[in-house]
Amino acid sequence: MKTNWLLLIILILLPFTFSCNKKEVKTSPVSFYLMDSPTNYDSVNIHIKKIEAKVISDSTRWIPISTKDTIVNLFHLQDSITMQVGEDVVPLGLLKEIRFVLGNDNAVIIDSTSHPLELANNGDSGFLVEINKRLNQVFNGFILDFDLSQSIVEENGTYKLDPVIRLIH
């Protein structure tokens, strides 16, 4: 009888013993902001559906970033004006790159005429931005300068987006 009680107590306490040994995962808050270098277009709209971050910590994986599915007029982000496009908490580690996934409502407006803006990378729905920054536990804000004068190419009457983005901070 004593053996049964002892075995029962061990079985009950065993899960608690192993649950206390879990490794604490440290996290880091991240925020992403867009701005635009001046350009000659009337307007440029990009449809941001989602943003993902590749973080290297205990493992390397793509982490979804809290993002509002929205159309951003980059023309309004000139002269050092920024717009937050995503924020979240990710594992502490190295932020290798982020991926913007775009929708179909991308357009460039030239002389009051709207032209569809296609991605230049063979139909992929997004593009990558290299970051390569070690994250800290307090705050990580990244300002991305979207250089439209170098990012839009006209080919045979169609306009293609080949994003040139540099990390400001």
C-alpha positions as CSV (number, residue, x, y, z in Angstrom):
1,M,0.0,0.0,0.0
2,K,2.8,2.4,0.9
3,T,4.5,1.6,-2.5
4,N,1.3,2.5,-4.3
5,W,1.0,5.8,-2.6
6,L,4.6,6.6,-3.2
7,L,4.3,5.7,-6.9
8,L,1.2,7.9,-7.1
9,I,2.9,10.9,-5.5
10,I,5.9,10.4,-7.9
11,L,3.6,10.3,-10.9
12,I,1.8,13.4,-9.8
13,L,5.0,15.4,-9.1
14,L,6.9,14.2,-12.2
15,P,5.3,16.6,-14.7
16,F,6.0,19.6,-12.3
17,T,9.6,18.6,-12.1
18,F,10.1,18.7,-15.9
19,S,8.0,21.8,-16.4
20,C,10.3,23.8,-14.1
21,N,13.3,23.0,-16.4
22,K,11.9,24.8,-19.5
23,K,14.2,27.2,-21.1
24,E,13.0,30.8,-20.8
25,V,12.6,32.4,-24.3
26,K,13.6,36.0,-24.3
27,T,11.7,38.3,-26.6
28,S,12.2,41.6,-28.3
29,P,9.7,44.3,-29.5
30,V,10.1,45.4,-33.1
31,S,8.5,48.2,-35.1
32,F,8.9,48.8,-38.8
33,Y,8.4,52.3,-40.4
34,L,8.4,53.3,-44.1
35,M,9.5,56.6,-45.6
36,D,10.1,57.6,-49.2
37,S,12.8,59.5,-51.0
38,P,11.4,62.3,-53.2
39,T,10.3,61.2,-56.7
40,N,8.7,62.7,-59.8
41,Y,5.6,60.5,-59.8
42,D,2.2,61.9,-58.8
43,S,1.6,59.0,-56.5
44,V,2.7,55.4,-55.8
45,N,0.4,53.0,-54.0
46,I,1.6,49.7,-52.7
47,H,-0.7,47.1,-51.1
48,I,0.9,45.6,-48.1
49,K,-0.8,42.4,-47.0
50,K,1.6,41.2,-44.4
51,I,5.2,41.4,-43.1
52,E,7.3,38.5,-41.9
53,A,10.6,38.6,-40.1
54,K,13.4,36.1,-40.3
55,V,15.0,35.9,-36.8
56,I,18.0,33.8,-36.0
57,S,17.8,32.7,-32.3
58,D,17.6,29.1,-31.1
59,S,16.3,28.4,-34.5
60,T,15.8,30.3,-37.8
61,R,12.3,30.8,-38.9
62,W,9.9,33.3,-40.5
63,I,7.7,35.1,-37.9
64,P,4.5,36.9,-38.9
65,I,4.5,40.6,-37.8
66,S,1.3,42.2,-36.8
67,T,0.4,44.2,-39.9
68,K,-2.7,45.9,-41.1
69,D,-3.7,44.8,-44.7
70,T,-3.6,48.3,-46.3
71,I,-2.7,50.4,-49.3
72,V,0.1,52.8,-48.6
73,N,0.6,55.9,-50.7
74,L,4.4,56.3,-50.6
75,F,4.1,59.8,-52.0
76,H,2.8,61.0,-48.6
77,L,5.9,59.6,-46.9
78,Q,8.4,62.1,-48.3
79,D,10.4,64.8,-46.5
80,S,11.2,62.5,-43.5
81,I,7.6,61.6,-42.8
82,T,7.3,58.0,-41.6
83,M,4.4,55.5,-41.3
84,Q,4.4,52.5,-39.0
85,V,3.6,49.5,-41.1
86,G,4.1,46.7,-38.5
87,E,5.0,45.9,-34.9
88,D,5.2,42.8,-32.8
89,V,7.3,40.8,-30.3
90,V,9.8,38.3,-31.7
91,P,12.4,36.0,-30.1
92,L,15.6,37.8,-29.1
93,G,18.4,37.2,-31.6
94,L,19.6,38.5,-35.0
95,L,17.0,40.0,-37.3
96,K,18.3,38.8,-40.6
97,E,15.7,40.1,-43.0
98,I,12.0,41.0,-43.4
99,R,9.6,40.0,-46.2
100,F,6.9,42.3,-47.5
101,V,4.0,40.4,-49.0
102,L,2.0,42.6,-51.4
103,G,-1.5,42.4,-52.8
104,N,-2.7,43.2,-56.3
105,D,-3.7,46.9,-55.8
106,N,-0.3,48.4,-56.6
107,A,-0.2,51.4,-58.9
108,V,1.8,54.3,-60.1
109,I,0.1,57.6,-61.0
110,I,1.8,59.6,-63.7
111,D,0.2,62.8,-65.1
112,S,-3.1,61.9,-63.4
113,T,-3.2,58.5,-65.1
114,S,-3.0,55.3,-63.0
115,H,-0.9,52.4,-64.2
116,P,-0.8,49.0,-62.6
117,L,2.5,48.3,-60.9
118,E,3.8,44.8,-61.2
119,L,6.5,43.2,-59.2
120,A,9.6,42.7,-61.3
121,N,10.7,39.4,-59.6
122,N,8.8,37.0,-61.8
123,G,5.4,37.1,-60.2
124,D,6.4,36.7,-56.6
125,S,4.0,38.4,-54.3
126,G,6.6,40.2,-52.3
127,F,10.2,41.3,-51.7
128,L,12.9,40.9,-49.1
129,V,14.8,43.6,-47.2
130,E,18.1,42.7,-45.6
131,I,18.4,44.0,-42.0
132,N,21.2,42.0,-40.2
133,K,20.9,43.7,-36.8
134,R,21.1,42.2,-33.4
135,L,17.9,42.8,-31.4
136,N,17.8,44.1,-27.9
137,Q,15.1,43.5,-25.3
138,V,13.9,47.1,-24.9
139,F,13.1,48.7,-28.3
140,N,14.0,48.0,-31.9
141,G,12.7,50.5,-34.4
142,F,13.6,50.1,-38.1
143,I,13.1,53.0,-40.6
144,L,13.1,51.8,-44.2
145,D,13.6,54.3,-47.0
146,F,11.8,53.2,-50.1
147,D,13.6,54.9,-53.0
148,L,10.9,55.0,-55.7
149,S,13.1,56.9,-58.2
150,Q,15.2,53.7,-58.5
151,S,12.5,51.2,-57.7
152,I,10.1,51.8,-60.6
153,V,11.1,50.7,-64.2
154,E,9.0,51.3,-67.3
155,E,9.2,48.5,-69.9
156,N,7.1,48.6,-73.1
157,G,4.3,50.6,-71.5
158,T,4.1,48.6,-68.3
159,Y,5.5,49.7,-64.9
160,K,7.5,47.3,-62.8
161,L,8.4,47.5,-59.1
162,D,11.9,46.4,-58.3
163,P,12.2,47.8,-54.7
164,V,15.3,49.6,-53.7
165,I,15.1,50.0,-49.9
166,R,17.8,51.0,-47.5
167,L,17.7,50.8,-43.8
168,I,18.0,54.2,-42.2
169,H,17.9,53.1,-38.6
